[in-house]
Amino acid sequence: MPELRQDPVSQRWVIIATERAKRPSDFIHPQETKRGPDNCPFCAGKEKETPPEVLAFRDPDTAADTPGWKVRVVPNKFAALRPEGELQSKEQGIYRTLSGVGAHEVIIEHPEHHLFFPDYTTEHAALVLKAWRQRYLQLGQNPKLKYVQIFKNHGQIAGASLEHPHSQLIATPQVPAAVRAEMRRAQNYQDWRGRCIYCDILQAEETNGSRIIALNDNFLAFCPFASRFPFETWILPRNHQPTFGMVDDEQLSDLAFILKEVLGRLKRAVNDPPYNLILHTSPLREEEPAYHWHLELLPRLTIVAGFEWGTDMYINPTPPEAAVRFLLETPGPEEVETNG
Amino acid sequence: MPELRQDPVSQRWVIIATERAKRPSDFIHPQETKRGPDNCPFCAGKEKETPPEVLAFRDPDTAADTPGWKVRVVPNKFAALRPEGELQSKEQGIYRTLSGVGAHEVIIEHPEHHLFFPDYTTEHAALVLKAWRQRYLQLGQNPKLKYVQIFKNHGQIAGASLEHPHSQLIATPQVPAAVRAEMRRAQNYQDWRGRCIYCDILQAEETNGSRIIALNDNFLAFCPFASRFPFETWILPRNHQPTFGMVDDEQLSDLAFILKEVLGRLKRAVNDPPYNLILHTSPLREEEPAYHWHLELLPRLTIVAGFEWGTDMYINPTPPEAAVRFLLETPGPEEVETNG
């Protein structure tokens, strides 16, 4: 019989479907056609094809918007929101509008076109996360901005229109309703139990063990009990921390390491699938003490259709415990390299 | 400057993106490869390839599970949930599970493989909707079931694994959290204003006029003010009605007509795009008087990626007013036929 599982935070239900069960290996992804570095505006040497950089970690003695950078942040050329202009709210009868003030930036993660996040050195991966933190803190000083959404779309199906490794941030002039709801749920649990719901999840997962992909001093990566998607993975700081803005360098280094591990296993296990990686954190300048920031990794191997849109329930053909077993059985990069 | 618009029901924000603006004609969809009726288990004559029918509107003197039907409802062969078994709830520490009791049925809308909903006669389209209502009411008598989600996935990208025209229903043993939240929002507005929020939206749309696609005595179809997607369309009964279970035959006939109109315009305007059509209604046996059932049509022409998953905010490159103008300028079926 299929089993319904409820996510304790969102109270969202997931159907772990036995009748349409798929083995994890059924999700091995067909190779996407690579477009290659021709005409790529994010490659080293093409700095003039993007708007001027707002941040770069670069070699000493190299000028802005020239080669010599390791990680480079630029405004999105086709920005959904822009920093200029007044923030105006208007009511039109029952409806409400707000002028589109905000920011939309691209974090170009590496000068080389063909690299994947798991291929970076841990130091380089930590530099990418430092760029996230620095822009997050910088934009947090602008009183017009209320929330910063950092995310990474990988693969065309997951919305990456450019192939060169990059992540993005969009800063919004309003706290998104979904973020407010998540803060409220953490508050309610804190009021009711006197504890952080995510800290309780961490403890449950460490005790259970069957859904853990990786852990180190500062982070735990696991497939959540009510995984919506095959190989869905959450990465939580092991010590309570309300906002990503509070991470220190040691944590960033541990996060870089665990992200490389998780994304590397996923890439090797199901042949580089498309995914969205999404930061969940408190709104800017109103840190919710009950909240616990984290990353959610959503591989895009199943289709979200009418049932999911209507109910926010999901049909997951692969139990998270089976997904974890498959990820852990996948040979490490060394073993793959000796075969290749 | 881009504009943010807020949906009054969900309080969800949408960015109407001017920098990445697309004309409605940019969405004209590449033709999907048709697989054709070979091996299709839903075609007339293949009745033994599906589980036995639970409902059929068929010619007199024809036997169940033989040809002669107009609309036929069968359990999904690969059901996400099944009616057999006890409904058991279990707690595992912080987590909760429920046995997968429910129903998953397919409404085979027409014996012919190649027809689209807009091609049906209004009488036939009304028969499809009657099958929806009959199964909805029938399943509502089962005390183990709490919600019936009726939906139609059209096109592979929208999750239709079979091409033959069909819709589906999934009955769940728990009210989905998203449905509860929508009921609560309608209640809150009723408490605050003493009116139905959807009735207020209807009035605002009729007064404004620029987002209306079609209307008749019983229904209004319009692109919502805070459309998440290009050509997103909502179809509301013009008189307040909490649940789909209450619709009468006259309403079903008007709904059939307006659905044919809306889906026909969409098909002709952007070349048969993939879409999800989703019923929003009250939970079974606990009709929420403040709620107002309706259909939401979500064309799948843009990609939902990391930003949307993190915030439930959407970037829509086409204002709904422009989408409506384009739909209304599209020639009618007669004009297309004389050209073809």
Interface residues (C-beta under 8 A of the other chain):
Chain A: M1 P2 E3 L4 R5 Q6 P8 S10 Q11 R12 W13 I15 I16 A17 T18 E19 R20 F78 A79 A80 L81 R82 E84 G85 G93 I94 Y95 R96 T97 L98 S99 G100 V101 Y147 Q149 F151 K152 N153 I157 A158 G159 A160 Q168 I170 T172 P173 Q174 P176 A177 A178 V179 I197 D200 I201 A204 T207 F225 A226 N276 L277 I278 L279 H280 E296 L298 I303 V304 A305 G306 F307 W309 G310 T311 D312 M313 I315
Chain B: M1 P2 E3 L4 R5 Q6 P8 S10 Q11 R12 W13 I15 I16 A17 T18 E19 R20 F78 A79 A80 L81 R82 E84 G85 G93 I94 Y95 R96 T97 L98 S99 G100 V101 Y147 Q149 F151 K152 N153 I157 A158 G159 A160 Q168 I170 T172 P173 Q174 P176 A177 A178 V179 I197 D200 I201 A204 T207 F225 A226 N276 L277 I278 L279 H280 E296 L298 I303 V304 A305 G306 F307 W309 G310 T311 D312 M313 I315
